[in-house]
């Protein structure tokens, strides 16, 4: 099937192309896709946008944003075929949400700071979603979020109700207490208890991150990158010394690790 070639396409072209791809004369793969089959694709595309942002690569960012937009258009097209909603309804919904949640811009509400803007946003969000208890605001944090991200968001929402440590040192004390409980579970050789206590340790560590105003997900990613970099240096040092990593003791490997940390 031919399609008019242009120097510049717009959103209407994208919608039409998706309609063609999903048609009987289109692509068998595109026709077979469902919300469930594309679920992981949406997650991966969103992370690739984040990667482009981290790399400060504008061309890559443009491309990856297009891939995310394609996901939105594809999901909307599936529903349009079912007669439930279409892409225009998606646009209508987000426009109405933005207008509703920015009364200081589109209505008469007065604000004096970003903090007040965010406070109003959360209040309007709770009202629009029919949330009548603070527990509902915690439950509404998606379970599909990465665990550290979800924990930090749940803690932040709980803290807004006053359910929080007085300061960083209380949070640190709780982390130390959870580490002691994990140690006891290890000594008792209780797998289930170890599972639970390790989760509590991680949750407490996220609390510490929140008090430090550190994003726990980003912090762990940075540490993972640091580990990879140092492991690369360990491997290079081993190669320089004619050593095979798989054949040396943990003590010798630790010596290489300490050397790598100094480089």
N, C-alpha and C positions, 0 to 999 in steps of 0.2 A: 504494500500500500504506500503510495507516495504522499508526501506532506510538503507544503510550501516551504522552501528554504528562505530564511530571512537573515538580515545582518544583525537584527536584535529581536529577541523574543520577550514576552511578558507573561504575567501570571495566567492570563486567559489562554495563551498557547500551551502552557503547562497543563492546565485543566483539560484542554482538548486532546493533547497527546495522551494523557492518562486514560481518557475516555476511549480513545482508539486502542490503546494497549490492552484494555480490559474487554474489548469487544470480541465478537466471534472471529473477526478478521484480524485481530491483534496478536498478542503474544501468549502462548499457552501458559508460560510460567507466571506472568502477571495475572492472568485470569484465575490461576489456582490459589493465589495468595489470600490469606485471611488475617484478621487482627492478630490471632495467636501465632501464626507462622512468621509474622513480621515483628513480633514483640522484641526479640533480641536485636533485630536490625535497628530499631528506634534507639535502643540503649547505646549500641555501638556507635551510631552516627552522632549522638549527643556527645559521647566521650571524644570522638574525633574532632568535634568543634572545640572542645576544651583543649585538646592537644594543639590545635592551630593557634589558639589564644596564648597558650604557654610558650609556643615557639615564636610568637609575635610575627606570624607569617600571614600577611593580608590576603595574598592570592589563595593560599590554602584555606583560610577562613571563609572566603567567598565560596569556594568549592564545597566545603563541608556544610555550610549553611544551606546551600542548594540541596544537598543530600537529605538534610533534616526536613526541608520544605517538601521534598518529594515524598517522604514518609507521611507527612501530614496530608498531602493531596491524595495519596494512595488510600489511606485509611478513610478519608472523607468520601472518596469515590465508592468504596465498598458499601458504605452506609447509604449513599445516594441511590445505588442500585436496589437497595432494600426498601427505599422510600421513607427512611427515618430522618436523615438530615443530609446536607451537602456542605461543600466548602464555604459557600456564602453564609450558611448558618453558623459555621465555626467562626468566621470573621465577625459576624453580628454579635455573637456571644462574647468574644474577647473585647470588642469595642464597648459594649454595654458594661462589662466588668470594669474596664479602665475608667470609664466616666463615673460609675458608681463609687469606686474606691479612691477617686481623687476629687472629693468635694471641695477641697481648697483651691482647685483649678477650675472645675466645671460647675460649682455651686457657691454658696456664700460662707462656707466654713473658713475660719481664720486659723492659721497655724504660725508658730514662731520658730519652729525648728524641725529638723529631719526626724527627731525623736517623736514629735507629735504626729508627723505624717505617718510614721510606722505604727504608732499606737492606734490612730484612726483606722488605718488599713486593716489591722488585726480585728478591731471591733466590728467593722463593717463585714469582714470576712466571716466572722462567727455568726453574725446575724443572718447573712445571706445563705449560709449553709445550715441554718437552723440548729446551731450548736448551743445547747442550754446549760451544759456543764463543762468544767475545765477538763475533765477526763476525756470528753469527746474531742477536744482539740488535740490531745495527745494521741488518741486512737487514729485520728485523721492523718497523722504523719505516715506516709506509705511504707508498708513493710518491704517493698521492693527497693527502697533506698539502700545504698551501701551501709553496713552496720554502724560504722563510726559516725557517718553523717546523720543517720536516723537517731542514734543515741544523743548526739549533740543537739539536734532540733527538739527532741522530746524534753531534754533537760532544760533547754532555753524556755520552752513554753511553760514547763512546770515552775520555773523560777519566777515567771511573771505573776504567779499567784502568791508568791512569798515563800514557796516551798523550795528553800535553797540553803546552802551553807552560808554562814556569816562572812567568810573570807577564804582566801586561797589556802591558808594553813589548816583550816578545818577539812577542806577537800583533800589536802595532802595526807592528813591524819587518817581519813577514811581509806585512802589508797593503801597506806601502810597496814591498816587493819585487815583489808581484804587480802593483801599479800600474805599475812600471817594465817588467815583462814585457808588460803590455797595451800600453804605449806603443810598445814594439819591434814588436809584432804590427801595430799601426796603421801604423807607419812602413814595415813590410814589405808593407803592403796585402794581408795574408793573412786572408781572411774566416773560415776555419775556426779559425785560431789566435786571432783576435779573439774568436770565440765561446767558445773554451775559456778564454782568459785572463780574459775578463769574468766568467765563472762563478767562476773562482778568486778574483777580486777580491771578488765578493759573498760567497763562502764565508768568505774571510778577514775581511770586515767583520762577519759573523755571529760569528766567534770573538772579535772585539773586544767586540761587544755582550755576549757571554756573560761575559767577564771584568768588564765594567762592571755585570753583573747587570741588564742591560736586555733586555727582550723585543724581538728584532729586528723581528718582525711588527708589534707595537704601535708601535715607534719609527718605522717606515716609514709606517704609517698616519697617525701624528701629523704627519709631515713633509708627507704628501700633503694633509692637511687644511689645513696652514699655507700650502701653495702655492695651494690653491683660494681661501683667504681673501685672500691677497695679490693674486692675479690679479683677484679681484672688485674690490679697491681700485684696481688699475691701470686697469681698465675704467671705474670711476667717475671717476677723475681725468681720463682721456682724454675722457670725456663732458663733464665740467665745462669742459675746455679746447677743446671743439669738435673733437676729434681722432678720426679713424677708425683703430682699431688696425691694421686690415689694410693701411693706406696709409702707415704711418710706418716709419722705419728701425729696425733693431735697437738702434742707439745711443740713439735717442729713447725707445724702449720701455724700455731699461735705465734711463734717467733716471726714467721713471715708476715703474719697479720700486723704485728706491732711495727715491723719495718715499713709496711705499706702505709700505715697511719701517719708515718713521719714524712712520706713523700708528698 
